[in-house]
Amino acid sequence: MKWESFDSYDALSARAAELFLGAIHADPRVVFGLPTGRTPIGMYERVVAICSREYHCFTEVTTFNLDEYAGISCDHPGSYCAYMREHLFEHVDLDPRRAHIPDGKARDLAAECARYERAIRHAGGLGLTFLGLGRNGHIGFNEPGTSFHARTRVVSLTQSTRSANAGCFANGEVPTEAITMGIGTILESKSIVLLVSGTGKEEAVARLRSGEISEAFPASALHLHSNVQVLTS
Ligand code: GLP
């Protein structure tokens, strides 16, 4: 695990955008795993700003989002689908057929999870996956206690995660379930960049630095991967 610390959120975002665009330059057909949340917004802003000056940027790129709330559709402002449209998809030449997000409104959520895993395999597997870090160490929506072998599935959200993500929902309307890529799915990505910024993450960062590997702390699964960069600010 390689660590890089930055003095500011802006500097972290600039470095993350450099890694993002570097991956496209190295392989225009790169398959990204993509996060949501507050942390990656600065990275997406920079990627969009730079790509808007280039003719083809995302033409052959494929993306898979890590997760989506269950029970809400893409039109809901709190959905990760809406987030991705706002922060990335509407601003770049990414083919909508290659921009994948689990369908939280699917009638059969288990079938949707299986379909998502197949789609990742069909695309050749994840190349570079960016992750954010939940205060309790969650990655995607893999909460403490998740098996490191877990695949894409429906999960219940902890109260702390629901409160942390309450901003986009009217009172008490934060969904209770979500679809998330599993830790096993994430660990199959060729490389991983974990972005850590924001208040209340100090304890999780210290725990990750400690080297402890335990399913009680989902992000610690990243110690089992040989190509992980952690960017902190
Ligand atoms: C949510 C997302 C995670 C994200 C986390 C941290 O729970 N499902 O993928 O990493 O929030 O979000 P933030 O960057 O807003 O702290």
Residues whose N, C-alpha, C, O or C-beta is under 5 A from the ligand:
A	BS01	GLP	P35 T36 G37 R38 T39 D67 G132 L133 G134 G140 F141 S197 G198
